Amino acid sequence: MNVFGFRTLLVKEIRRFWKVLVQTVLSPVVTAVLYLAVFGHVLGERMQVFPGVSYTAFIIPGLIMMSVIQNAFANTSSSLIQSKMMGNLVFLLMAPLSAWELFGAYVLAGILRGVLIGTVLYGFGWLVVPLPLHSWAAVLAMTVLAGGALAVLGLIAGILAEKFDHLAAFQNFFIMPASFLSGVFYSIHTLPEFWRGLSHYNPFFYMIDGFRWGFFGVGDATIAASLLWTGGFFALCSAIALWMLQTGYRLRP
């Protein structure tokens, strides 16, 4: 393994988002806080999803995980498309780095950005409503698996996209709808039967629900199902991304 090359690429990817923290960290945090302020104020006293859990407390884990997965995706996808547009991707491909080393550096940087944003949001959420913590292990596992899955998906999107418009379409027509319709602001048990059944095929639902289970010990699905679905989605996306990197699909002429 080329440890030096892997570490160099990882540091480069971390520095890329670290130098613009206002854009990469503060902006999504402000967006999530605004969602919390609006929905928490409007519905906070009118709804209770789980027994003994206020609606404001209910949506905080959902907002944290939604921010984690969206920004893990954005980190890898934006890095690759920028390299393509600026013409410096060829230098990365010429470096003595294997597909696994490229994959690991990009995905780990995406996870770290997601974890950083999630940690900051957790601090803000604690100031509003102190959250219980049922299982640190579940919270950590769901954060890593979900952040990793979306970082890998961002890698795939960055490889497929030829310009920023393609990436924006992927975000607007897949990532955003799937994350908003995953139970961030509601329990799927409040949905009609058809939509409730359909939600069980949305991997983003299991990411949100499993993460929320880590705080409250209760959810719309079991923690085992959430871990299996999220882990399976991570494995499937990883297999596709590694195949793309190994074959040079859409990367080499």
Secondary structure in CASP SS format (residue, H / E / C, confidence):
PFRMAT SS
TARGET T0000
AUTHOR 0000-0000-0000
METHOD secondary structure of the structure
MODEL  1
M C 1.00
N C 1.00
V H 1.00
F H 1.00
G H 1.00
F H 1.00
R H 1.00
T H 1.00
L H 1.00
L H 1.00
V H 1.00
K H 1.00
E H 1.00
I H 1.00
R H 1.00
R H 1.00
F H 1.00
W H 1.00
K C 1.00
V C 1.00
L H 1.00
V H 1.00
Q H 1.00
T H 1.00
V H 1.00
L H 1.00
S H 1.00
P H 1.00
V H 1.00
V H 1.00
T H 1.00
A H 1.00
V H 1.00
L H 1.00
Y H 1.00
L H 1.00
A H 1.00
V H 1.00
F H 1.00
G H 1.00
H H 1.00
V H 1.00
L H 1.00
G C 1.00
E C 1.00
R C 1.00
M C 1.00
Q C 1.00
V C 1.00
F C 1.00
P C 1.00
G C 1.00
V C 1.00
S C 1.00
Y H 1.00
T H 1.00
A H 1.00
F H 1.00
I H 1.00
I H 1.00
P H 1.00
G H 1.00
L H 1.00
I H 1.00
M H 1.00
M H 1.00
S H 1.00
V H 1.00
I H 1.00
Q H 1.00
N H 1.00
A H 1.00
F H 1.00
A H 1.00
N H 1.00
T H 1.00
S H 1.00
S H 1.00
S H 1.00
L H 1.00
I H 1.00
Q H 1.00
S H 1.00
K H 1.00
M H 1.00
M H 1.00
G C 1.00
N C 1.00
L H 1.00
V H 1.00
F H 1.00
L H 1.00
L H 1.00
M H 1.00
A C 1.00
P C 1.00
L C 1.00
S C 1.00
A H 1.00
W H 1.00
E H 1.00
L H 1.00
F H 1.00
G H 1.00
A H 1.00
Y H 1.00
V H 1.00
L H 1.00
A H 1.00
G H 1.00
I H 1.00
L H 1.00
R H 1.00
G H 1.00
V H 1.00
L H 1.00
I H 1.00
G H 1.00
T H 1.00
V H 1.00
L H 1.00
Y H 1.00
G H 1.00
F H 1.00
G H 1.00
W H 1.00
L H 1.00
V H 1.00
V C 1.00
P C 1.00
L C 1.00
P C 1.00
L C 1.00
H C 1.00
S C 1.00
W H 1.00
A H 1.00
A H 1.00
V H 1.00
L H 1.00
A H 1.00
M H 1.00
T H 1.00
V H 1.00
L H 1.00
A H 1.00
G H 1.00
G H 1.00
A H 1.00
L H 1.00
A H 1.00
V H 1.00
L H 1.00
G H 1.00
L H 1.00
I H 1.00
A H 1.00
G H 1.00
I H 1.00
L H 1.00
A C 1.00
E C 1.00
K C 1.00
F H 1.00
D H 1.00
H H 1.00
L H 1.00
A H 1.00
A H 1.00
F H 1.00
Q H 1.00
N H 1.00
F H 1.00
F H 1.00
I H 1.00
M H 1.00
P H 1.00
A H 1.00
S H 1.00
F H 1.00
L C 1.00
S C 1.00
G C 1.00
V C 1.00
F C 1.00
Y C 1.00
S C 1.00
I H 1.00
H H 1.00
T H 1.00
L C 1.00
P C 1.00
E H 1.00
F H 1.00
W H 1.00
R H 1.00
G H 1.00
L H 1.00
S H 1.00
H C 1.00
Y C 1.00
N C 1.00
P H 1.00
F H 1.00
F H 1.00
Y H 1.00
M H 1.00
I H 1.00
D H 1.00
G H 1.00
F H 1.00
R H 1.00
W H 1.00
G H 1.00
F H 1.00
F H 1.00
G C 1.00
V C 1.00
G C 1.00
D C 1.00
A C 1.00
T C 1.00
I H 1.00
A H 1.00
A H 1.00
S H 1.00
L H 1.00
L H 1.00
W H 1.00
T H 1.00
G H 1.00
G H 1.00
F H 1.00
F H 1.00
A H 1.00
L H 1.00
C H 1.00
S H 1.00
A H 1.00
I H 1.00
A H 1.00
L H 1.00
W H 1.00
M H 1.00
L H 1.00
Q H 1.00
T H 1.00
G C 1.00
Y C 1.00
R C 1.00
L C 1.00
R C 1.00
P C 1.00
END
